[in-house]
Amino acid sequence: MTESKRTIIIEDAETEQKEAYVLHQTPPQCAIDLIAFVPLVAGDVVAEPFKGEGAFYDNLPPFVEKKWAEITLGVDYTTLEDYDWVITNPPFRLETGTKRVNSFWYLLDYYSTRARKGIAFLGNDKCFCTLTPRRQKLLRERGWYFTKVVVCNIKKWRGRYFFFILEKKPNSFMEYLPTSY
Ligand SMILES: C[S@@+](CC[C@H](N)C(=O)[O-])C[C@H]1O[C@@H](n2cnc3c(N)ncnc32)[C@H](O)[C@@H]1O
């Protein structure tokens, strides 16, 4: 196990099957370099709801107000309120109370009704594939547009990762075709 990964054991309440689940901690320098692409301004309130070891949280610029959550420290992400930006590498899976879900779209949907200015998520190719035309249409209806995608290599994990930045700024950077062929 590298220093950028932690493993926890999750037990499925119904099947009682145990599964090793690797929590990826973003390399701090990668978080620093990615934060530089986020158009934060003085006074912005920034939430890091899945703080982990703090790669993003600890490296946010001094001119923003910061909020954090981290389940292993007893603070669930749902307790955070009132923020302009959410910036994180979210967990790949999430316990929602009723079931465990792949979290990327679940959380994008969640924050698109809560963040005031922007959302910046680090994810992999599988996360990219969850951005279906129907979901992109929903984001647009809520006023959200992708404004930047930063590609990075994190070789300790699976190679290529994508830092998706969304803002409430109409643009045609990412388009979709609503029809299925
Ligand atoms: C993939 S790690 C990333 C940590 C950090 N954001 C980073 O970039 O290094 C995801 C983190 O989310 C935390 N987490 C999972 N479920 C959570 C929840 N319901 N509320 C808050 N934190 C949670 C995990 O414990 C883990 O530290």
The ligand as an SDF file (V2000), in Angstrom:
LIG
                    3D

 27 29  0  0  0  0  0  0  0  0999 V2000
  -11.0390    9.4020   -2.0460 C   0  0  0  0  0  0  0  0  0  0  0  0
  -10.7670    9.9890   -0.3890 S   0  0  0  0  0  0  0  0  0  0  0  0
  -10.1900   11.6160   -0.7710 C   0  0  0  0  0  0  0  0  0  0  0  0
   -9.7540   12.4280    0.3940 C   0  0  0  0  0  0  0  0  0  0  0  0
   -9.3780   13.8840    0.0510 C   0  0  0  0  0  0  0  0  0  0  0  0
  -10.5360   14.6000   -0.5060 N   0  0  0  0  0  0  0  0  0  0  0  0
   -8.2340   13.9500   -0.9250 C   0  0  0  0  0  0  0  0  0  0  0  0
   -8.4040   14.5260   -2.0090 O   0  0  0  0  0  0  0  0  0  0  0  0
   -7.1440   13.4410   -0.6190 O   0  0  0  0  0  0  0  0  0  0  0  0
  -12.4700   10.2510    0.1430 C   0  0  0  0  0  0  0  0  0  0  0  0
  -12.6510   10.5670    1.6090 C   0  0  0  0  0  0  0  0  0  0  0  0
  -14.0570   10.6970    1.8590 O   0  0  0  0  0  0  0  0  0  0  0  0
  -14.3180   10.2320    3.1700 C   0  0  0  0  0  0  0  0  0  0  0  0
  -15.7590    9.9540    3.2930 N   0  0  0  0  0  0  0  0  0  0  0  0
  -16.4690    8.8850    2.8410 C   0  0  0  0  0  0  0  0  0  0  0  0
  -17.7650    8.9850    3.1350 N   0  0  0  0  0  0  0  0  0  0  0  0
  -17.9220   10.1800    3.7630 C   0  0  0  0  0  0  0  0  0  0  0  0
  -19.0450   10.8700    4.3020 C   0  0  0  0  0  0  0  0  0  0  0  0
  -20.2720   10.3390    4.2720 N   0  0  0  0  0  0  0  0  0  0  0  0
  -18.8620   12.1030    4.8350 N   0  0  0  0  0  0  0  0  0  0  0  0
  -17.6080   12.6340    4.9150 C   0  0  0  0  0  0  0  0  0  0  0  0
  -16.4860   12.0040    4.4540 N   0  0  0  0  0  0  0  0  0  0  0  0
  -16.6420   10.7990    3.8690 C   0  0  0  0  0  0  0  0  0  0  0  0
  -13.3910    9.0110    3.3030 C   0  0  0  0  0  0  0  0  0  0  0  0
  -13.1570    8.6790    4.6490 O   0  0  0  0  0  0  0  0  0  0  0  0
  -12.1330    9.5020    2.5690 C   0  0  0  0  0  0  0  0  0  0  0  0
  -11.2080   10.1010    3.4510 O   0  0  0  0  0  0  0  0  0  0  0  0
  1  2  1  0
  2  3  1  0
  2 10  1  0
  3  4  1  0
  4  5  1  0
  5  6  1  0
  5  7  1  0
  7  8  2  0
  7  9  1  0
 10 11  1  0
 11 12  1  0
 11 26  1  0
 12 13  1  0
 13 14  1  0
 13 24  1  0
 14 15  1  0
 14 23  1  0
 15 16  2  0
 16 17  1  0
 17 18  1  0
 17 23  2  0
 18 19  1  0
 18 20  2  0
 20 21  1  0
 21 22  2  0
 22 23  1  0
 24 25  1  0
 24 26  1  0
 26 27  1  0
M  CHG  2   2   1   9  -1
M  END
$$$$
